[in-house]
């Protein structure tokens, strides 16, 4: 895929643990594998790396990225964006990651880079809100 072709980053997150973020990410990965769709899988959850534990040794593999509020770590997820220049990216985010995610996007000009390289970001927010 050349930088002028459209690509996607799917960020799967939510504000709580144990609500199904990793399950949705693994289901998406399985769908891509079964349909023969090229993708790059990323684990950003350092405290409970379920996706990496499931796919880290798989042929398709699972990459690691860090989302952090620390100024020293603001560019630690740039490889995730770089991967999207050649393939679709699916990333499992840790719980409570909206602040570091916003910091990574703002401090690394991710929106501008997406526009420049034709990358679309989808943020999937998983929740356990019950109606009633």
N, C-alpha and C positions, 0 to 999 in steps of 0.2 A: 504494500500500500504506500503510495507516495504521499508527501505532506499535503498535496493539494486535494487528495481524496478525503471524503468525510469519514471520520472515525468517532468512536464513542468511549466515554469513561462512565462506568456504572458504579457509583459509590453506595454501598448498602450499609445503613447505619440506623441509629435510634438512640434515645436518651436513657435507656435502661438495659441492664444485662438480663439474659435469659428470656428474651422475647421473640427470638427466632431470626436474628440478623444472620448468624452463621448458617442456619438451615436454608434461608432464602439464597444466600450466596452459593452454597454447595449445590442446591437445586438448579440454580442458573448455570453453574459450571457443568453439571451433568447433562443439562439440555444441550449446551454447546458441544460437549464431547459426543453425545449420541447423534447429533445432527451434522457433525463434521465441520462446525463453524470455528474458525480460528479465533483464539482469544488468549489473553494473558491474565493469569489469576494472581491477586495480591492479597496478602494478609497484613492488616495494619493494627490488629489487636494484640498487644504485647502481653496482656495479663491472662488472656484465655484464647490462644491461637488455634481455635478449632479447625479452621479451614486449612491452615498450614499443616496441622497434624494429619488431616485427611488426605491432602494432595501434595505435601512437600516432597514425597518420594515417588509420586506418580510421574509417568512419562511427560505429561503436560506441565508438571511442576507447579510450584507456588512461590512467588516472590515475596519478600518482606519489605515493608515500608513503615516509616515512623511518622505519626502525626503528633506534634508536640507544641505546647505553648512557649517553650524555651526559645529565645531569640537565636541561640546557637544551633537549633535544630529546625529552623523554619524551612530549609530547603531539603530536608531529609526525604521528602516524598517526590522529589522532582523526577526520579527515574520512572515513577508510576505514570507521570504525564508523558515522558519521552517514549514509553512503551506504546502509548496511544497513537503515536505517529505512524506505527506500522501495523497495529492490530487493535481489536476491541479489548478494553480493559474492564475487568470485574474486580472490585475491591471490597473486602470485608472491613468495616470500620469498627473501632471499639465503642462501647457505650460512652455517652457524654463527650462526644468528639466534635460537637458543632463549633466550639470556640477555636480549637486548634485547626479545624478544617477551614474556617473562615480566615484564620491567620495565614495558612498556607496559600490559599487562593489570593488573598490581598497582597501579601508580601512578595509573592513570586509572579505577580501579574498573570495569573492563570487564565482569567477571562480574556484578556487581550491575546494571549498565546492561542487560546482556543479559536478565537476569531481569525487570527492570522493563519493557522494551520488546518482549519476546518474540523476541529474536534468539538463534539457536543458532550456536555456533562449531564448525566442523569443522577439525581440524588434520591435514593429509595429510603424513605423513613419508615421503619418498622415500629409498630406500637402495639401495646396490649390493652388499649383503652376499651372498656366494655360499655356497651350501651345499656340503657335501662334505668 
